[in-house]
Amino acid sequence: MVSMRARAEHSLAGKEKERLEEQLRHMQRMEAVGHLAAGIAHEFNNILTALMGFACMLESRAEDPRQRRSVEQILLLADRAANLTRGLLAFSRRHVIEIRRVDLNETIKSFGKILAKLIGEDVELKIRLSAEDITVMADAGQIEQVLMNLATNARDAMPQGGFFSISTEVVRIHEGLVNVNGLSTPGTYALISVSDTGSGMDPATLVKIFDPFFTTKEVGKGTTFRIYLPVADEKPSEVPAEKLLPAPGGTETVLFADDDPEILDMMSETLSMAGYTVIEAADGNEPLRRFKENKDRVQLVIW
């Protein structure tokens, strides 16, 4: 009996060791993917920074309203691309969360085009947005990341096609319903409901959805996630228009250094347009050398 118990314990220990080793390998793979994502996001951010800078210069020079609208579209699309890079950085845990006022309906509406391509032609995307404006304090990139993850899971659970739905509404949670909805305090919340007609989750699967290494494709009858975000306070008073005018510029000499040639070119032209004299320097030892050569002229160093 002792021998059988020992063999059983040895077998369990072996399975536990295999499980832990698989978790370690998974963590190592995720770390490698995170490093790759961070590297891609960094390079892409450099490209976007230069693109948006040159677009802003075009916008300031454009006199034809049609040209200005075209440039505004470029800036809008570039900003959406920047949100994607923030998602990559968040995935790699190298993105600093930027909490600010977010128009929830507009964020989901804009991101819907990307989600439609992500889930494919066999899955129909349905977006139903509240007629009421909804503003929350959040990181827009994080909201998009959550929706992207849910859309990916839904797509995998519907190999034969189906429906993927996103809806928003404003709900008032009273004291008696706080615990029922898993919230900490009563109040007004923005509710994002995400549903699909995929394989779904049974009760045993549901209790494990936040386990870091748990995954399954058990058969069920679809899935619905409800995400509650506190509604932001009333919109702060707008800053008078005269305070939003760009700075008048100056005549000082600026030393600007960057290892990306596109950013270096864009910033140099931007500063020159504002009246500054710009001394360019690539990264490395060149900024120090250029500063020593021009230390009596340089009033500001941007590195």
C-alpha positions in Angstrom: 0.0 0.0 0.0 2.8 2.3 0.9 4.5 1.5 -2.4 1.3 2.3 -4.3 0.9 5.6 -2.5 4.5 6.5 -3.2 4.1 5.8 -6.9 0.9 7.9 -7.0 2.6 10.8 -5.2 5.5 10.5 -7.6 3.2 10.5 -10.5 1.4 13.6 -9.2 4.7 15.3 -8.6 5.8 14.6 -12.1 2.6 16.0 -13.6 3.0 19.1 -11.4 6.6 19.5 -12.6 5.5 19.2 -16.2 2.7 21.8 -15.6 5.2 24.3 -14.1 7.7 23.7 -16.8 5.1 24.4 -19.4 4.1 27.6 -17.6 7.7 28.7 -17.6 8.1 28.0 -21.3 4.9 30.0 -21.9 6.2 32.9 -19.9 9.5 32.9 -21.8 7.6 32.9 -25.1 5.4 35.8 -23.9 8.5 37.7 -22.8 10.1 37.2 -26.2 6.9 38.4 -28.0 6.7 41.3 -25.6 10.3 42.4 -26.5 9.4 42.1 -30.2 6.2 44.1 -29.8 8.0 46.8 -27.9 10.7 47.1 -30.6 8.1 47.3 -33.4 6.1 49.9 -31.5 9.2 52.0 -30.9 10.1 52.1 -34.5 6.5 52.6 -35.6 6.1 55.5 -33.2 9.2 57.2 -34.7 7.6 57.0 -38.1 4.2 58.3 -36.8 5.9 61.2 -35.0 7.5 62.4 -38.1 4.4 61.8 -40.2 2.2 63.7 -37.8 4.7 66.5 -37.5 4.9 67.0 -41.3 1.1 66.8 -41.5 0.7 69.5 -38.9 3.1 71.7 -40.9 1.0 71.1 -44.1 -2.2 71.9 -42.1 -0.7 75.3 -41.0 0.2 76.2 -44.6 -3.0 74.9 -46.3 -5.3 77.6 -47.5 -7.7 75.4 -49.5 -10.4 74.0 -47.2 -10.3 70.7 -49.2 -6.6 70.4 -48.6 -7.1 71.1 -44.9 -9.8 68.4 -44.6 -7.4 65.9 -46.3 -4.6 66.7 -43.8 -7.1 66.4 -40.9 -7.9 62.9 -42.1 -4.2 62.0 -42.2 -3.8 63.2 -38.6 -6.9 61.3 -37.5 -5.7 58.1 -39.1 -2.2 58.6 -37.7 -3.7 59.1 -34.2 -5.6 55.8 -34.5 -2.3 54.1 -35.6 -0.7 55.7 -32.5 -3.4 54.1 -30.3 -2.4 50.7 -31.8 1.2 51.2 -30.9 0.1 52.1 -27.4 -1.7 48.7 -27.3 1.5 47.0 -28.3 3.4 48.8 -25.6 0.7 47.9 -23.1 1.1 44.3 -24.1 4.8 44.5 -23.6 4.2 46.3 -20.3 6.3 49.3 -21.5 3.4 51.7 -22.0 2.6 54.3 -19.4 -1.2 54.4 -19.0 -2.6 57.8 -20.1 -5.9 58.4 -18.2 -7.9 61.2 -19.8 -11.4 62.0 -20.9 -12.5 59.6 -23.6 -15.6 59.7 -25.8 -16.6 56.1 -25.4 -19.0 55.9 -28.4 -16.5 57.6 -30.8 -13.7 55.4 -29.6 -15.7 52.2 -30.3 -17.1 53.6 -33.6 -13.6 54.4 -34.9 -12.2 51.1 -33.8 -15.0 49.2 -35.3 -13.4 49.2 -38.8 -10.3 47.5 -37.4 -12.4 44.9 -35.5 -14.4 44.1 -38.7 -11.2 43.2 -40.5 -10.0 41.3 -37.4 -13.0 39.0 -37.1 -13.2 38.2 -40.8 -16.0 38.0 -43.3 -17.8 35.1 -41.8 -18.5 36.9 -38.6 -20.9 39.9 -38.7 -20.1 42.8 -36.5 -23.0 44.7 -34.9 -22.3 47.9 -33.0 -25.2 49.6 -31.2 -24.1 52.9 -29.5 -26.1 54.8 -26.9 -27.8 57.9 -28.2 -26.5 59.6 -25.0 -23.0 60.9 -25.1 -20.7 58.9 -22.8 -17.5 60.2 -21.5 -15.2 58.2 -19.2 -11.8 58.7 -17.7 -9.7 56.0 -19.3 -6.9 55.1 -21.6 -8.4 54.7 -25.1 -5.7 52.3 -26.1 -6.6 50.0 -23.2 -10.3 50.0 -24.2 -9.3 49.1 -27.7 -7.0 46.4 -26.4 -9.9 44.8 -24.4 -12.2 44.9 -27.4 -9.5 43.4 -29.6 -8.9 40.5 -27.2 -12.6 39.7 -26.9 -13.0 39.9 -30.7 -10.1 37.5 -31.2 -11.6 35.0 -28.8 -15.0 35.3 -30.3 -13.6 34.8 -33.8 -11.8 31.6 -32.7 -15.1 30.3 -31.1 -17.1 30.8 -34.3 -15.2 28.9 -37.0 -18.5 28.6 -39.0 -19.3 32.3 -38.6 -21.8 34.1 -36.4 -22.4 37.5 -34.8 -20.1 39.7 -32.7 -22.0 42.5 -31.0 -20.9 45.6 -29.0 -23.3 48.0 -27.4 -23.0 50.9 -25.0 -25.4 52.5 -22.5 -25.5 54.5 -19.4 -26.7 52.7 -16.3 -27.4 53.9 -12.7 -26.3 51.3 -10.2 -28.1 51.6 -6.8 -26.8 50.4 -3.5 -28.6 47.1 -3.7 -27.2 46.2 -7.1 -23.5 47.1 -6.4 -22.4 43.6 -5.3 -24.6 41.9 -7.9 -22.6 43.6 -10.7 -19.2 43.2 -9.0 -18.8 47.0 -8.4 -17.4 48.8 -5.4 -19.7 51.8 -5.2 -23.1 52.9 -6.5 -23.3 55.6 -9.1 -23.6 56.2 -12.9 -21.6 53.9 -15.1 -20.9 53.4 -18.8 -21.7 49.8 -19.7 -20.0 48.1 -22.6 -21.7 44.8 -23.5 -19.8 42.5 -25.8 -21.6 39.3 -27.0 -20.9 36.6 -29.5 -22.7 33.4 -30.8 -19.7 31.2 -30.4 -19.0 28.1 -28.4 -19.2 29.9 -25.0 -18.2 28.8 -21.5 -19.7 26.4 -19.0 -19.7 27.2 -15.3 -16.5 25.3 -14.6 -14.7 27.4 -17.4 -16.2 30.7 -16.2 -14.6 30.6 -12.8 -11.2 30.2 -14.4 -11.3 33.0 -17.0 -8.8 35.2 -15.1 -6.3 32.4 -14.5 -3.1 33.4 -16.4 -2.5 30.1 -18.1 -6.0 28.7 -18.4 -7.4 28.2 -21.9 -10.2 26.0 -23.4 -12.7 25.8 -26.2 -15.6 24.1 -24.3 -19.0 24.0 -26.1 -21.8 26.2 -24.8 -24.2 28.8 -26.1 -22.3 32.0 -26.7 -20.7 34.5 -24.3 -21.5 38.0 -23.1 -19.0 40.2 -21.2 -20.2 43.4 -19.4 -17.7 46.1 -18.7 -18.5 48.9 -16.3 -16.6 52.2 -16.4 -17.5 55.1 -14.1 -18.9 58.0 -16.1 -16.7 61.1 -16.0 -17.8 64.3 -14.3 -19.3 67.1 -16.4 -17.1 68.4 -19.1 -14.8 71.1 -17.7 -15.2 74.7 -19.0 -13.5 75.2 -22.3 -10.3 77.3 -22.5 -10.9 80.6 -24.2 -9.8 80.5 -27.9 -7.1 83.1 -27.4 -5.3 80.9 -25.0 -5.2 78.1 -27.5 -3.2 80.0 -30.1 0.3 78.6 -30.8 3.3 80.2 -29.2 4.8 83.1 -31.2 8.2 81.3 -31.5 11.6 83.0 -31.0 15.0 83.8 -32.3 17.2 81.7 -30.0 19.5 78.9 -31.1 18.4 75.4 -30.3 20.5 72.2 -30.5 18.3 69.3 -31.4 19.5 65.7 -31.3 17.8 62.5 -32.4 19.0 59.2 -33.8 16.0 59.0 -36.2 16.7 61.1 -39.4 13.0 61.6 -40.1 12.2 63.0 -36.7 15.4 65.1 -36.8 14.3 66.6 -40.2 10.7 67.2 -39.1 11.7 68.9 -35.8 14.3 71.0 -37.3 11.9 72.3 -39.9 9.2 72.9 -37.3 11.6 74.9 -35.1 13.0 76.8 -38.1 9.4 77.8 -39.1 8.9 79.2 -35.6 12.0 81.4 -36.0 14.6 79.4 -34.2 18.1 78.7 -35.4 18.6 75.0 -35.3 21.8 73.0 -34.9 21.2 69.4 -35.8 23.0 66.4 -34.3 22.5 62.7 -34.5 22.6 60.5 -31.4 25.8 59.3 -29.9 28.8 61.6 -29.3 27.8 64.2 -32.0 25.4 66.2 -29.7 28.2 66.7 -27.1 30.7 67.7 -29.9 28.2 70.1 -31.5 27.4 71.6 -28.1 31.0 72.2 -27.3 31.5 73.8 -30.7 28.5 76.2 -30.2 28.2 76.5 -26.4 28.2 80.3 -26.6 25.3 80.3 -29.1 23.0 77.5 -27.8 20.2 78.6 -25.4 18.4 75.2 -25.4 19.3 71.6 -26.0 16.6 69.0 -26.9 18.0 65.5 -26.8 
